[in-house]
Amino acid sequence: MTPENSQTMRARHGRPVHHWRRDLVELAALFTAVAVADAVANLIGHGPDGPALLVASAIALAATAGFHTWWSRRHAPPVPDSDTGARSAAAARPTGQSDDESAPAEGPGALWRMRTTVRDEPGSLAVLCTALAEARVDILSLQTHPLGDGTVDEFLLRAPQALTATELTRTVARAGGAATWVERADAHDLVDAPTRILALATRTALDTAELPLALRQLLGRCTVRSLPGKPSDAEVVPVEGVLEDTVMRLRAPGGGVLSVERPYLPFTPTEFARARALVELDGRLGPRIPRGRDVLTLPEGNDITVRRVDTGDLEAARAMHERCSPDTLALRYHGPVSDADRYLNHLLSPRFGRTLAAQTTSGRVVGLGHLLWDGDETEVALLIEDDWQRRGIGAELLGRLVALAVEAGCESVYAVTRSSNTGMVAAMRGLGLPLDYQIEEGTLVITARLDAVPVPVPHEDGRVRLGGAAEHG
């Protein structure tokens, strides 16, 4: 008989059925207990030491009860305060499980980054955490940013897939959260804040060009611009920097101003302090770029070295300009050829991006590739000396620049050229990425979405052999 059938046989009309043998056993146990109690009472009451024995028994029972109470309180877990308790309960609870539910949420859940402002009073965070738990939202991490009249709480959440950003915002608003901001997160956000900040500082210490990217990853979606230095900047931007709601301005290492803007979300004093510390670290270390280099073999057998360059290579870049034809310079700079040299100092500065140079075995620079931070966008540009065009150098530089953009977390890159520059168009097509074209008054803007990037595979001798892709620079 199955357990279900057995349970059915034991109940009629919704009430359990009592068996007569069970009643007999219970009556026998009751009579036995009464007989034992009567015997003990007669022994104590009629004995010579009966009253003393009763008093001693009462004292022993009271002492046992007191010891049990003391032991329970000493070994009981500490009672958390309202905010910490709610946070711990929400974090310890399995994903998507509320207080009165034991079943876990279906599916892995969606990751969200959320920021909201709560009142600076006891219990406000507990109410918010309880509301999230009731919505089957798991708190993976929490950072607090104290303000003058409240606290900004930044959460990393795992929520049911069916829960939308609008529903999550409404849940938080009902629990007292204000100025709530929500966006989807990914697995990279699972790293705790101290580890992430240390990793950004390490990347910045190794490469000057990493500073704008590190600020963007530290502060979320924001626009970072390097503004040229002016005599009045020392008065407008003090040494400690300026924080104005959604804009912060800091003195850039080496001169100028770093402007960081996030129009959808005000910066907190904590974020401002972190950004200022990162900029100060960059300034103390001074200009620096990785000195690695790769040797490439051209189809005709010549070797070309590709390496990172900066303003220390300004003279070599100017010498390449002198060897380029006016048409080549015009295709690259879209303006008067006489102004070409003026741009080099900006283009080679690690403050504004990364530059790769192709040079011969004699050390002569024959090609330049630039990856430029343009606010929250990224531009790529190429210049190849006339005698070295159509040998695959431009395509190789472009592929490496795009790989650097992917490593930096860029979502797309764009190139500004002329529609007549068939070499640049061919190089962009050779990336094998989805492209978007926009033409306006003879200017062509080609945007590549960085869904996948081809990586050059070196041969056994450590060299990369290039094909014959055409480019004009």
Salt bridges, closest charged atoms under 4 A:
ASP99 OD1 - ARG93 NH2 2.25
GLU101 OE1 - ARG136 NE 3.94
GLU121 OE2 - ARG119 NE 3.14
GLU154 OE2 - ARG113 NH2 3.44
GLU154 OE1 - ARG115 NH2 2.81
GLU154 OE1 - HIS145 NE2 3.19
GLU183 OE2 - ARG113 NH1 2.99
GLU183 OE1 - ARG221 NE 3.30
ASP186 OD1 - HIS188 ND1 3.55
ASP207 OD2 - ARG308 NH1 2.87
ASP207 OD2 - ARG354 NE 3.78
GLU210 OE1 - ARG203 NH2 2.88
GLU210 OE2 - ARG354 NH2 2.18
GLU244 OE1 - ARG249 NH1 3.51
GLU271 OE2 - ARG115 NH2 2.70
GLU271 OE1 - ARG262 NH2 2.88
GLU280 OE2 - ARG284 NH2 3.37
ASP282 OD1 - ARG288 NH2 2.60
ASP282 OD2 - ARG351 NH1 2.26
ASP294 OD2 - ARG400 NH1 2.48
GLU300 OE2 - ARG391 NH1 2.92
ASP303 OD2 - ARG463 NH1 2.76
ASP313 OD1 - ARG307 NH2 2.75
GLU315 OE2 - ARG318 NH1 3.40
ASP339 OD1 - ARG342 NE 3.58
ASP341 OD1 - HIS321 ND1 2.76
GLU385 OE1 - ARG323 NE 3.00
GLU396 OE2 - ARG400 NE 2.26
GLU411 OE2 - ARG221 NH2 3.88
ASP461 OD2 - ARG465 NH2 2.91
